[in-house]
């Protein structure tokens, strides 16, 4: 329950929060961290990136309507702004994040 409460506090941020839903056993999920690292180095403090293991946090995954992994969900002020299943490359991800940063 505490993880769920903490998660809700984090996603309420005015700063966009990109959440990576993954599992340790998921092969495609292992391709996501290098992409997120590049995104973080581009956007620095303008975005927060959070990783959520769906096996350890099934309630959070369910509340965010995660049906397959990897799934990326972008939150802003507690609202889901964008969701994608599968691998997304840096340019597409950067375009989405830039759009929601501009809405600030």
Biopython code that builds the backbone (N, CA, C, O; Angstrom):
import numpy as np
from Bio.PDB.StructureBuilder import StructureBuilder

atoms = [
    (1, "UNK", "N", (0.825, -1.205, 0.000)),
    (1, "UNK", "CA", (0.000, 0.000, 0.000)),
    (1, "UNK", "C", (0.862, 1.258, 0.000)),
    (1, "UNK", "O", (0.520, 2.251, -0.642)),
    (2, "UNK", "N", (1.977, 1.213, 0.719)),
    (2, "UNK", "CA", (2.845, 2.387, 0.795)),
    (2, "UNK", "C", (3.426, 2.750, -0.566)),
    (2, "UNK", "O", (3.566, 3.927, -0.898)),
    (3, "UNK", "N", (3.765, 1.726, -1.352)),
    (3, "UNK", "CA", (4.309, 1.990, -2.690)),
    (3, "UNK", "C", (3.281, 2.716, -3.543)),
    (3, "UNK", "O", (3.624, 3.626, -4.298)),
    (4, "UNK", "N", (2.025, 2.317, -3.423)),
    (4, "UNK", "CA", (0.953, 2.937, -4.188)),
    (4, "UNK", "C", (0.781, 4.406, -3.785)),
    (4, "UNK", "O", (0.618, 5.270, -4.646)),
    (5, "UNK", "N", (0.818, 4.684, -2.497)),
    (5, "UNK", "CA", (0.691, 6.060, -2.000)),
    (5, "UNK", "C", (1.854, 6.912, -2.487)),
    (5, "UNK", "O", (1.657, 8.036, -2.948)),
    (6, "UNK", "N", (3.052, 6.380, -2.386)),
    (6, "UNK", "CA", (4.250, 7.105, -2.842)),
    (6, "UNK", "C", (4.185, 7.367, -4.349)),
    (6, "UNK", "O", (4.529, 8.455, -4.813)),
    (7, "UNK", "N", (3.743, 6.365, -5.104)),
    (7, "UNK", "CA", (3.609, 6.503, -6.547)),
    (7, "UNK", "C", (2.666, 7.651, -6.888)),
    (7, "UNK", "O", (2.974, 8.483, -7.741)),
    (8, "UNK", "N", (1.512, 7.691, -6.216)),
    (8, "UNK", "CA", (0.529, 8.750, -6.479)),
    (8, "UNK", "C", (1.092, 10.129, -6.151)),
    (8, "UNK", "O", (0.798, 11.098, -6.850)),
    (9, "UNK", "N", (1.892, 10.228, -5.103)),
    (9, "UNK", "CA", (2.521, 11.514, -4.763)),
    (9, "UNK", "C", (3.471, 11.953, -5.869)),
    (9, "UNK", "O", (3.480, 13.120, -6.259)),
    (10, "UNK", "N", (4.260, 11.025, -6.366)),
    (10, "UNK", "CA", (5.252, 11.341, -7.402)),
    (10, "UNK", "C", (4.581, 11.799, -8.694)),
    (10, "UNK", "O", (5.007, 12.787, -9.292)),
    (11, "UNK", "N", (3.533, 11.091, -9.135)),
    (11, "UNK", "CA", (2.923, 11.427, -10.438)),
    (11, "UNK", "C", (2.095, 12.702, -10.398)),
    (11, "UNK", "O", (1.711, 13.209, -11.452)),
    (12, "UNK", "N", (1.810, 13.233, -9.219)),
    (12, "UNK", "CA", (1.057, 14.495, -9.123)),
    (12, "UNK", "C", (1.913, 15.720, -9.444)),
    (12, "UNK", "O", (1.414, 16.845, -9.453)),
    (13, "UNK", "N", (3.170, 15.503, -9.702)),
    (13, "UNK", "CA", (4.106, 16.588, -9.979)),
    (13, "UNK", "C", (3.673, 17.419, -11.193)),
    (13, "UNK", "O", (3.079, 16.900, -12.138)),
    (14, "UNK", "N", (3.985, 18.724, -11.144)),
    (14, "UNK", "CA", (3.768, 19.590, -12.313)),
    (14, "UNK", "C", (4.762, 19.241, -13.411)),
    (14, "UNK", "O", (4.509, 19.470, -14.594)),
    (15, "UNK", "N", (5.893, 18.685, -13.003)),
    (15, "UNK", "CA", (6.922, 18.248, -13.949)),
    (15, "UNK", "C", (6.481, 16.894, -14.509)),
    (15, "UNK", "O", (6.040, 16.035, -13.745)),
    (16, "UNK", "N", (6.589, 16.682, -15.823)),
    (16, "UNK", "CA", (6.200, 15.382, -16.387)),
    (16, "UNK", "C", (6.965, 14.229, -15.727)),
    (16, "UNK", "O", (8.153, 14.337, -15.424)),
    (17, "UNK", "N", (6.251, 13.135, -15.519)),
    (17, "UNK", "CA", (6.843, 11.924, -14.939)),
    (17, "UNK", "C", (6.629, 10.794, -15.947)),
    (17, "UNK", "O", (5.496, 10.438, -16.274)),
    (18, "UNK", "N", (7.736, 10.245, -16.428)),
    (18, "UNK", "CA", (7.684, 9.141, -17.379)),
    (18, "UNK", "C", (7.897, 7.848, -16.603)),
    (18, "UNK", "O", (8.929, 7.666, -15.957)),
    (19, "UNK", "N", (6.917, 6.952, -16.669)),
    (19, "UNK", "CA", (6.989, 5.706, -15.916)),
    (19, "UNK", "C", (7.209, 4.540, -16.875)),
    (19, "UNK", "O", (6.474, 4.354, -17.845)),
    (20, "UNK", "N", (8.236, 3.770, -16.572)),
    (20, "UNK", "CA", (8.584, 2.572, -17.334)),
    (20, "UNK", "C", (8.061, 1.362, -16.559)),
    (20, "UNK", "O", (8.595, 1.020, -15.504)),
    (21, "UNK", "N", (7.016, 0.713, -17.084)),
    (21, "UNK", "CA", (6.489, -0.503, -16.481)),
    (21, "UNK", "C", (7.213, -1.681, -17.115)),
    (21, "UNK", "O", (7.215, -1.828, -18.338)),
    (22, "UNK", "N", (7.826, -2.519, -16.289)),
    (22, "UNK", "CA", (8.672, -3.599, -16.780)),
    (22, "UNK", "C", (8.602, -4.814, -15.848)),
    (22, "UNK", "O", (7.977, -4.765, -14.788)),
    (23, "UNK", "N", (9.247, -5.888, -16.260)),
    (23, "UNK", "CA", (9.453, -7.061, -15.406)),
    (23, "UNK", "C", (10.867, -7.574, -15.675)),
    (23, "UNK", "O", (11.391, -7.434, -16.780)),
    (24, "UNK", "N", (11.466, -8.160, -14.664)),
    (24, "UNK", "CA", (12.842, -8.659, -14.806)),
    (24, "UNK", "C", (12.970, -9.744, -15.875)),
    (24, "UNK", "O", (14.013, -9.848, -16.520)),
    (25, "UNK", "N", (11.927, -10.551, -16.070)),
    (25, "UNK", "CA", (11.964, -11.662, -17.012)),
    (25, "UNK", "C", (11.693, -11.226, -18.455)),
    (25, "UNK", "O", (11.842, -12.031, -19.374)),
    (26, "UNK", "N", (11.302, -9.985, -18.666)),
    (26, "UNK", "CA", (10.899, -9.481, -19.982)),
    (26, "UNK", "C", (12.120, -9.049, -20.811)),
    (26, "UNK", "O", (12.794, -8.073, -20.483)),
    (27, "UNK", "N", (12.387, -9.801, -21.895)),
    (27, "UNK", "CA", (13.527, -9.473, -22.760)),
    (27, "UNK", "C", (13.426, -8.075, -23.386)),
    (27, "UNK", "O", (14.382, -7.305, -23.284)),
    (28, "UNK", "N", (12.298, -7.715, -24.033)),
    (28, "UNK", "CA", (12.198, -6.378, -24.645)),
    (28, "UNK", "C", (12.369, -5.248, -23.621)),
    (28, "UNK", "O", (12.854, -4.170, -23.964)),
    (29, "UNK", "N", (11.975, -5.492, -22.377)),
    (29, "UNK", "CA", (12.100, -4.463, -21.331)),
    (29, "UNK", "C", (13.551, -4.051, -21.124)),
    (29, "UNK", "O", (13.827, -2.932, -20.691)),
    (30, "UNK", "N", (14.467, -4.942, -21.429)),
    (30, "UNK", "CA", (15.901, -4.657, -21.224)),
    (30, "UNK", "C", (16.440, -3.653, -22.241)),
    (30, "UNK", "O", (17.539, -3.126, -22.069)),
    (31, "UNK", "N", (15.675, -3.384, -23.298)),
    (31, "UNK", "CA", (16.090, -2.404, -24.301)),
    (31, "UNK", "C", (15.709, -0.975, -23.904)),
    (31, "UNK", "O", (16.199, -0.012, -24.493)),
    (32, "UNK", "N", (14.841, -0.842, -22.911)),
    (32, "UNK", "CA", (14.311, 0.470, -22.541)),
    (32, "UNK", "C", (15.287, 1.335, -21.730)),
    (32, "UNK", "O", (15.381, 2.529, -22.014)),
    (33, "UNK", "N", (16.020, 0.805, -20.736)),
    (33, "UNK", "CA", (16.885, 1.672, -19.922)),
    (33, "UNK", "C", (17.874, 2.557, -20.690)),
    (33, "UNK", "O", (18.023, 3.726, -20.333)),
    (34, "UNK", "N", (18.554, 2.055, -21.725)),
    (34, "UNK", "CA", (19.448, 2.962, -22.461)),
    (34, "UNK", "C", (18.698, 4.119, -23.140)),
    (34, "UNK", "O", (19.218, 5.229, -23.246)),
    (35, "UNK", "N", (17.481, 3.844, -23.592)),
    (35, "UNK", "CA", (16.654, 4.880, -24.217)),
    (35, "UNK", "C", (16.285, 5.929, -23.164)),
    (35, "UNK", "O", (16.378, 7.131, -23.413)),
    (36, "UNK", "N", (15.869, 5.462, -21.992)),
    (36, "UNK", "CA", (15.499, 6.385, -20.913)),
    (36, "UNK", "C", (16.693, 7.190, -20.414)),
    (36, "UNK", "O", (16.554, 8.354, -20.038)),
    (37, "UNK", "N", (17.855, 6.568, -20.414)),
    (37, "UNK", "CA", (19.075, 7.275, -19.988)),
    (37, "UNK", "C", (19.358, 8.443, -20.933)),
    (37, "UNK", "O", (19.722, 9.533, -20.492)),
    (38, "UNK", "N", (19.191, 8.210, -22.214)),
    (38, "UNK", "CA", (19.408, 9.270, -23.205)),
    (38, "UNK", "C", (18.362, 10.381, -23.053)),
    (38, "UNK", "O", (18.684, 11.565, -23.148)),
    (39, "UNK", "N", (17.124, 9.987, -22.818)),
    (39, "UNK", "CA", (16.046, 10.962, -22.609)),
    (39, "UNK", "C", (16.344, 11.808, -21.370)),
    (39, "UNK", "O", (16.186, 13.029, -21.396)),
    (40, "UNK", "N", (16.773, 11.161, -20.294)),
    (40, "UNK", "CA", (17.085, 11.884, -19.053)),
    (40, "UNK", "C", (18.244, 12.858, -19.270)),
    (40, "UNK", "O", (18.223, 13.973, -18.751)),
    (41, "UNK", "N", (19.246, 12.443, -20.030)),
    (41, "UNK", "CA", (20.385, 13.344, -20.274)),
    (41, "UNK", "C", (19.970, 14.531, -21.138)),
    (41, "UNK", "O", (20.581, 15.596, -21.051)),
    (42, "UNK", "N", (18.946, 14.366, -21.968)),
    (42, "UNK", "CA", (18.443, 15.458, -22.803)),
    (42, "UNK", "C", (17.588, 16.432, -21.993)),
    (42, "UNK", "O", (17.756, 17.646, -22.099)),
    (43, "UNK", "N", (16.682, 15.904, -21.195)),
    (43, "UNK", "CA", (15.714, 16.746, -20.485)),
    (43, "UNK", "C", (16.115, 17.094, -19.053)),
    (43, "UNK", "O", (15.507, 17.964, -18.430)),
    (44, "UNK", "N", (17.123, 16.426, -18.542)),
    (44, "UNK", "CA", (17.672, 16.671, -17.201)),
    (44, "UNK", "C", (16.592, 16.799, -16.129)),
    (44, "UNK", "O", (15.820, 15.866, -15.912)),
    (45, "UNK", "N", (16.536, 17.943, -15.465)),
    (45, "UNK", "CA", (15.603, 18.130, -14.345)),
    (45, "UNK", "C", (14.176, 18.457, -14.780)),
    (45, "UNK", "O", (13.292, 18.605, -13.936)),
    (46, "UNK", "N", (13.945, 18.569, -16.080)),
    (46, "UNK", "CA", (12.598, 18.888, -16.569)),
    (46, "UNK", "C", (11.670, 17.677, -16.588)),
    (46, "UNK", "O", (10.467, 17.815, -16.811)),
    (47, "UNK", "N", (12.229, 16.494, -16.353)),
    (47, "UNK", "CA", (11.411, 15.275, -16.347)),
    (47, "UNK", "C", (11.901, 14.341, -15.241)),
    (47, "UNK", "O", (13.079, 14.324, -14.882)),
    (48, "UNK", "N", (10.972, 13.585, -14.728)),
    (48, "UNK", "CA", (11.329, 12.552, -13.755)),
    (48, "UNK", "C", (11.018, 11.213, -14.407)),
    (48, "UNK", "O", (9.968, 11.039, -15.027)),
    (49, "UNK", "N", (11.932, 10.279, -14.261)),
    (49, "UNK", "CA", (11.730, 8.948, -14.821)),
    (49, "UNK", "C", (11.658, 7.958, -13.669)),
    (49, "UNK", "O", (12.492, 7.959, -12.763)),
    (50, "UNK", "N", (10.643, 7.123, -13.734)),
    (50, "UNK", "CA", (10.377, 6.172, -12.668)),
    (50, "UNK", "C", (10.226, 4.790, -13.296)),
    (50, "UNK", "O", (9.601, 4.646, -14.347)),
    (51, "UNK", "N", (10.795, 3.780, -12.655)),
    (51, "UNK", "CA", (10.641, 2.402, -13.116)),
    (51, "UNK", "C", (9.737, 1.673, -12.142)),
    (51, "UNK", "O", (9.924, 1.755, -10.928)),
    (52, "UNK", "N", (8.744, 0.952, -12.681)),
    (52, "UNK", "CA", (7.822, 0.192, -11.847)),
    (52, "UNK", "C", (7.823, -1.262, -12.322)),
    (52, "UNK", "O", (7.450, -1.562, -13.456)),
    (53, "UNK", "N", (8.247, -2.147, -11.434)),
    (53, "UNK", "CA", (8.238, -3.572, -11.720)),
    (53, "UNK", "C", (6.807, -4.074, -11.533)),
    (53, "UNK", "O", (6.261, -4.008, -10.432)),
    (54, "UNK", "N", (6.202, -4.575, -12.612)),
    (54, "UNK", "CA", (4.796, -4.978, -12.558)),
    (54, "UNK", "C", (4.567, -6.201, -11.670)),
    (54, "UNK", "O", (3.472, -6.374, -11.134)),
    (55, "UNK", "N", (5.576, -7.044, -11.506)),
    (55, "UNK", "CA", (5.445, -8.210, -10.632)),
    (55, "UNK", "C", (5.431, -7.802, -9.160)),
    (55, "UNK", "O", (4.748, -8.421, -8.345)),
    (56, "UNK", "N", (6.180, -6.771, -8.830)),
    (56, "UNK", "CA", (6.252, -6.304, -7.445)),
    (56, "UNK", "C", (5.165, -5.286, -7.120)),
    (56, "UNK", "O", (4.850, -5.070, -5.949)),
    (57, "UNK", "N", (4.588, -4.656, -8.147)),
    (57, "UNK", "CA", (3.579, -3.607, -7.962)),
    (57, "UNK", "C", (2.368, -3.824, -8.869)),
    (57, "UNK", "O", (2.060, -2.966, -9.696)),
    (58, "UNK", "N", (1.679, -4.954, -8.729)),
    (58, "UNK", "CA", (0.559, -5.248, -9.628)),
    (58, "UNK", "C", (-0.593, -4.253, -9.495)),
    (58, "UNK", "O", (-1.287, -3.991, -10.477)),
    (59, "UNK", "N", (-0.810, -3.701, -8.322)),
    (59, "UNK", "CA", (-1.899, -2.744, -8.132)),
    (59, "UNK", "C", (-1.639, -1.465, -8.934)),
    (59, "UNK", "O", (-2.538, -0.948, -9.597)),
    (60, "UNK", "N", (-0.418, -0.967, -8.869)),
    (60, "UNK", "CA", (-0.061, 0.242, -9.620)),
    (60, "UNK", "C", (-0.212, -0.025, -11.123)),
    (60, "UNK", "O", (-0.774, 0.794, -11.851)),
    (61, "UNK", "N", (0.290, -1.169, -11.577)),
    (61, "UNK", "CA", (0.186, -1.508, -13.004)),
    (61, "UNK", "C", (-1.282, -1.583, -13.431)),
    (61, "UNK", "O", (-1.646, -1.102, -14.505)),
    (62, "UNK", "N", (-2.102, -2.174, -12.606)),
    (62, "UNK", "CA", (-3.526, -2.300, -12.910)),
    (62, "UNK", "C", (-4.210, -0.935, -12.954)),
    (62, "UNK", "O", (-5.004, -0.665, -13.855)),
    (63, "UNK", "N", (-3.907, -0.082, -11.990)),
    (63, "UNK", "CA", (-4.504, 1.255, -11.946)),
    (63, "UNK", "C", (-4.113, 2.090, -13.162)),
    (63, "UNK", "O", (-4.866, 2.965, -13.591)),
    (64, "UNK", "N", (-2.944, 1.820, -13.709)),
    (64, "UNK", "CA", (-2.462, 2.566, -14.879)),
    (64, "UNK", "C", (-2.831, 1.862, -16.185)),
    (64, "UNK", "O", (-2.377, 2.250, -17.262)),
    (65, "UNK", "N", (-3.657, 0.826, -16.076)),
    (65, "UNK", "CA", (-4.160, 0.080, -17.235)),
    (65, "UNK", "C", (-3.054, -0.539, -18.083)),
    (65, "UNK", "O", (-3.158, -0.583, -19.309)),
    (66, "UNK", "N", (-2.000, -1.015, -17.435)),
    (66, "UNK", "CA", (-0.897, -1.660, -18.145)),
    (66, "UNK", "C", (-1.323, -3.086, -18.478)),
    (66, "UNK", "O", (-1.616, -3.885, -17.589)),
    (67, "UNK", "N", (-1.352, -3.392, -19.776)),
    (67, "UNK", "CA", (-1.794, -4.706, -20.232)),
    (67, "UNK", "C", (-0.642, -5.562, -20.756)),
    (67, "UNK", "O", (-0.725, -6.790, -20.761)),
    (68, "UNK", "N", (0.423, -4.914, -21.192)),
    (68, "UNK", "CA", (1.605, -5.642, -21.652)),
    (68, "UNK", "C", (2.832, -4.814, -21.304)),
    (68, "UNK", "O", (2.733, -3.627, -20.990)),
    (69, "UNK", "N", (3.984, -5.459, -21.365)),
    (69, "UNK", "CA", (5.218, -4.754, -21.052)),
    (69, "UNK", "C", (6.225, -4.980, -22.163)),
    (69, "UNK", "O", (6.174, -6.013, -22.830)),
    (70, "UNK", "N", (7.136, -4.049, -22.379)),
    (70, "UNK", "CA", (7.239, -2.773, -21.669)),
    (70, "UNK", "C", (6.117, -1.811, -22.066)),
    (70, "UNK", "O", (5.638, -1.815, -23.200)),
    (71, "UNK", "N", (5.723, -0.999, -21.108)),
    (71, "UNK", "CA", (4.776, 0.090, -21.345)),
    (71, "UNK", "C", (5.351, 1.348, -20.720)),
    (71, "UNK", "O", (5.832, 1.323, -19.587)),
    (72, "UNK", "N", (5.300, 2.443, -21.458)),
    (72, "UNK", "CA", (5.694, 3.743, -20.936)),
    (72, "UNK", "C", (4.437, 4.587, -20.779)),
    (72, "UNK", "O", (3.586, 4.623, -21.667)),
    (73, "UNK", "N", (4.328, 5.266, -19.640)),
    (73, "UNK", "CA", (3.191, 6.141, -19.376)),
    (73, "UNK", "C", (3.740, 7.491, -18.932)),
    (73, "UNK", "O", (4.584, 7.563, -18.038)),
    (74, "UNK", "N", (3.260, 8.554, -19.557)),
    (74, "UNK", "CA", (3.669, 9.907, -19.184)),
    (74, "UNK", "C", (2.548, 10.550, -18.373)),
    (74, "UNK", "O", (1.411, 10.665, -18.832)),
    (75, "UNK", "N", (2.894, 10.963, -17.166)),
    (75, "UNK", "CA", (1.945, 11.638, -16.278)),
    (75, "UNK", "C", (2.322, 13.100, -16.143)),
    (75, "UNK", "O", (3.494, 13.468, -16.227)),
    (76, "UNK", "N", (1.317, 13.918, -15.933)),
    (76, "UNK", "CA", (1.556, 15.314, -15.570)),
    (76, "UNK", "C", (0.411, 15.722, -14.658)),
    (76, "UNK", "O", (-0.759, 15.569, -15.010)),
    (77, "UNK", "N", (0.747, 16.235, -13.501)),
    (77, "UNK", "CA", (-0.242, 16.639, -12.492)),
    (77, "UNK", "C", (-1.212, 15.497, -12.158)),
    (77, "UNK", "O", (-2.399, 15.725, -11.923)),
    (78, "UNK", "N", (-0.686, 14.267, -12.140)),
    (78, "UNK", "CA", (-1.487, 13.114, -11.763)),
    (78, "UNK", "C", (-2.314, 12.501, -12.872)),
    (78, "UNK", "O", (-2.943, 11.461, -12.672)),
    (79, "UNK", "N", (-2.323, 13.130, -14.043)),
    (79, "UNK", "CA", (-3.120, 12.636, -15.168)),
    (79, "UNK", "C", (-2.251, 11.904, -16.185)),
    (79, "UNK", "O", (-1.118, 12.301, -16.453)),
    (80, "UNK", "N", (-2.803, 10.824, -16.750)),
    (80, "UNK", "CA", (-2.108, 10.140, -17.835)),
    (80, "UNK", "C", (-2.241, 11.000, -19.086)),
    (80, "UNK", "O", (-3.348, 11.300, -19.532)),
    (81, "UNK", "N", (-1.108, 11.390, -19.640)),
    (81, "UNK", "CA", (-1.103, 12.226, -20.850)),
    (81, "UNK", "C", (-0.799, 11.421, -22.108)),
    (81, "UNK", "O", (-1.211, 11.789, -23.208)),
    (82, "UNK", "N", (-0.065, 10.306, -21.930)),
    (82, "UNK", "CA", (0.379, 9.541, -23.094)),
    (82, "UNK", "C", (0.790, 8.158, -22.621)),
    (82, "UNK", "O", (1.368, 8.003, -21.545)),
    (83, "UNK", "N", (0.486, 7.155, -23.432)),
    (83, "UNK", "CA", (0.854, 5.770, -23.121)),
    (83, "UNK", "C", (1.290, 5.085, -24.402)),
    (83, "UNK", "O", (0.730, 5.323, -25.472)),
    (84, "UNK", "N", (2.299, 4.232, -24.280)),
    (84, "UNK", "CA", (2.713, 3.427, -25.424)),
    (84, "UNK", "C", (3.184, 2.066, -24.913)),
    (84, "UNK", "O", (3.852, 1.964, -23.884)),
    (85, "UNK", "N", (2.820, 1.031, -25.656)),
    (85, "UNK", "CA", (3.295, -0.314, -25.363)),
    (85, "UNK", "C", (4.417, -0.635, -26.328)),
    (85, "UNK", "O", (4.356, -0.273, -27.503)),
    (86, "UNK", "N", (5.438, -1.311, -25.838)),
    (86, "UNK", "CA", (6.557, -1.693, -26.691)),
    (86, "UNK", "C", (7.702, -0.700, -26.608)),
    (86, "UNK", "O", (7.726, 0.178, -25.746)),
    (87, "UNK", "N", (8.643, -0.855, -27.517)),
    (87, "UNK", "CA", (9.853, -0.036, -27.536)),
    (87, "UNK", "C", (9.598, 1.238, -28.341)),
    (87, "UNK", "O", (9.080, 1.188, -29.456)),
    (88, "UNK", "N", (9.966, 2.370, -27.763)),
    (88, "UNK", "CA", (9.856, 3.656, -28.450)),
    (88, "UNK", "C", (11.261, 4.238, -28.524)),
    (88, "UNK", "O", (12.005, 4.223, -27.543)),
    (89, "UNK", "N", (11.609, 4.742, -29.681)),
    (89, "UNK", "CA", (12.947, 5.310, -29.839)),
    (89, "UNK", "C", (13.001, 6.731, -29.279)),
    (89, "UNK", "O", (11.971, 7.375, -29.083)),
    (90, "UNK", "N", (14.212, 7.203, -29.027)),
    (90, "UNK", "CA", (14.433, 8.501, -28.391)),
    (90, "UNK", "C", (13.750, 9.658, -29.116)),
    (90, "UNK", "O", (13.110, 10.469, -28.446)),
    (91, "UNK", "N", (13.843, 9.788, -30.456)),
    (91, "UNK", "CA", (13.216, 10.948, -31.107)),
    (91, "UNK", "C", (11.715, 11.065, -30.858)),
    (91, "UNK", "O", (11.213, 12.158, -30.598)),
    (92, "UNK", "N", (10.998, 9.949, -30.935)),
    (92, "UNK", "CA", (9.552, 9.973, -30.706)),
    (92, "UNK", "C", (9.249, 10.330, -29.250)),
    (92, "UNK", "O", (8.349, 11.121, -28.969)),
    (93, "UNK", "N", (9.999, 9.745, -28.345)),
    (93, "UNK", "CA", (9.815, 10.011, -26.919)),
    (93, "UNK", "C", (10.111, 11.477, -26.602)),
    (93, "UNK", "O", (9.379, 12.110, -25.842)),
    (94, "UNK", "N", (11.164, 12.003, -27.176)),
    (94, "UNK", "CA", (11.534, 13.408, -26.964)),
    (94, "UNK", "C", (10.451, 14.347, -27.489)),
    (94, "UNK", "O", (10.164, 15.376, -26.877)),
    (95, "UNK", "N", (9.860, 13.994, -28.609)),
    (95, "UNK", "CA", (8.789, 14.821, -29.194)),
    (95, "UNK", "C", (7.580, 14.881, -28.257)),
    (95, "UNK", "O", (7.003, 15.949, -28.051)),
    (96, "UNK", "N", (7.204, 13.746, -27.697)),
    (96, "UNK", "CA", (6.071, 13.682, -26.782)),
    (96, "UNK", "C", (6.358, 14.491, -25.519)),
    (96, "UNK", "O", (5.517, 15.272, -25.075)),
    (97, "UNK", "N", (7.532, 14.305, -24.947)),
    (97, "UNK", "CA", (7.900, 15.011, -23.708)),
    (97, "UNK", "C", (7.946, 16.517, -23.954)),
    (97, "UNK", "O", (7.465, 17.296, -23.132)),
    (98, "UNK", "N", (8.520, 16.924, -25.073)),
    (98, "UNK", "CA", (8.600, 18.354, -25.406)),
    (98, "UNK", "C", (7.212, 18.968, -25.483)),
    (98, "UNK", "O", (6.999, 20.091, -25.026)),
    (99, "UNK", "N", (6.267, 18.233, -26.062)),
    (99, "UNK", "CA", (4.882, 18.718, -26.177)),
    (99, "UNK", "C", (4.301, 19.002, -24.787)),
    (99, "UNK", "O", (3.675, 20.042, -24.579)),
    (100, "UNK", "N", (4.502, 18.099, -23.854)),
    (100, "UNK", "CA", (3.922, 18.291, -22.521)),
    (100, "UNK", "C", (4.719, 19.266, -21.660)),
    (100, "UNK", "O", (4.174, 19.836, -20.715)),
    (101, "UNK", "N", (5.973, 19.462, -21.966)),
    (101, "UNK", "CA", (6.744, 20.513, -21.286)),
    (101, "UNK", "C", (6.268, 21.879, -21.743)),
    (101, "UNK", "O", (6.221, 22.823, -20.955)),
    (102, "UNK", "N", (5.916, 21.982, -23.015)),
    (102, "UNK", "CA", (5.437, 23.242, -23.576)),
    (102, "UNK", "C", (4.079, 23.638, -22.992)),
    (102, "UNK", "O", (3.741, 24.820, -22.935)),
    (103, "UNK", "N", (3.306, 22.639, -22.561)),
    (103, "UNK", "CA", (1.992, 22.896, -21.972)),
    (103, "UNK", "C", (2.074, 23.415, -20.537)),
    (103, "UNK", "O", (1.055, 23.705, -19.911)),
    (104, "UNK", "N", (3.282, 23.527, -20.033)),
    (104, "UNK", "CA", (3.456, 23.976, -18.618)),
    (104, "UNK", "C", (3.022, 25.402, -18.423)),
    (104, "UNK", "O", (3.102, 25.924, -17.311)),
]
sb = StructureBuilder()
sb.init_structure("model")
sb.init_model(0)
sb.init_chain("A")
sb.init_seg("    ")
for serial, (resi, resn, name, xyz) in enumerate(atoms, 1):
    if name == "N":
        sb.init_residue(resn, " ", resi, " ")
    sb.init_atom(name, np.array(xyz, "f"), 0.0, 1.0, " ", f" {name:<3s}", serial, name[0])
structure = sb.get_structure()
